[in-house]
Amino acid sequence: MSDCIHLTGIRAYGYTGLFAEEQTLGQWFEINLTLRLDLKQASESDRLEDTYDYGSDVAAIVKLVETSRFKLLEKLAAEIAKIALQSGRVKQVTVRLTKMHPPIPDFTGSVSIEITRDRH
């Protein structure tokens, strides 16, 4: 399947992390999704109901990040993937989850993980 929708730059403030300060103070996360699905029907009909309604899922993802307290990025990314796969149209989702400023001494970069999940 070659059709994709890319959602980039979803930002949310959350409390996922191993360290106590991450669970208490929180930090910024960025989420990027690649959704694989068939867009043929939507390209012909020009109707929202024939494609993936990403607006509602973006809101659900932001709420998940803001309200959940997981220790691992892997767990949060898997929960984000579940939201995207709830749409019957999405066949596969790739989630890239970035911790924008992880509390690592002498490290000024970000940390990202990427997972891919398929509809079964």
N, C-alpha and C positions, 0 to 999 in steps of 0.2 A: 504494500500500500504506500503510495507516494504522497498523499495529501496530508498536510500538517497545519496546525494552528500553533503559533508561538506566542506565549504570554511572557513578557520580559519585564523585569523591574518592579515586581510586586514587593512592596516593603511593609514590614510590620514589626512592632516592638513586642518581644516575647521573653519568656523565662526558661528556655531550654538550655541546659548545660550541667556539667558535673559539679562545678564549684558553687559554694553557698552564695557568693555574691551574684552569680548568674541567675540563680533561682530567686534571689531577693530583689536585686536591682534591675535585672533584665538587660537586654541589649537589642540592637537592630539586626534584623534578618532580611535578606533579599531572596526572592523565590522566582525562578524562571522555569516555565513548563514548555515542553513540546508534546503536543497531542496529535496522535495519528488516528485519522478517521477518514471516512469516505465523504468528500465534499461535493460530489457530483450532483446529488439531488438539490442541494442548496444553491449551487451555481446555476442551475436551470430554473428553479422556482423563485429565487430571491426572497425566501421566507425564513424568518428566524427559527421557526419550529422545525425546519429541515436541516439545522446545523447544531452546533454546540453553543449553548448560551453561557459564555464565559463570565459575564457580569456577575451572575449569582454565585458562581464558584469562586471568583476572586474574593467576594465578601466572606464566603464560608472559610476560605483559606486564611484570610487575615484574622478572622475571629478565632480560628483554631490556634494560630501562632500566639495571639494575644492572651488566650485563656488557658492554654495547656502548659504543663510543667513536666517535660521529659528530661532525662539525663543526656540522651544521645541525639545528635542530628539525624542519625539513621532512622530512629523511631519517628521523629517529626516528619521527615521526608516521606516515610511509608504512609503516614496518616494523610498527608497532602495528596499522595497518589490515589488513595482510596476515594477522596472527594472527587477527583477528576474522573475516575473510573465509574462513578455512580451514574454518569450519563451513559445511556445505552449506546450512544453513537461512538464514544471513544473506545478504540481498540487497544491502544497502547499509550502510556504516558511516560515521559522522562522528566524527572524533577531534579533541578539543580538548586540546592539549598546552600546559601552562603551566610556564615556568621561574620558580620561586617568587621567587628573589632574584638576578636577573642582575647581573653585575659591570659596571654602568654608573654612572659618576660622577654624583652629584647626582640619582639616581633611586632611589626607595624602593619602587616598585611591582613588578609582575610583568609578564612578557611571555607572550602566548599566541598560538598559531596554531591554525587550524581547517582540516581537510581533509575532503573527502568522497570515498569510493571506492565503486564499484559492482562487483558480481560480473559478470564477462563471460561 
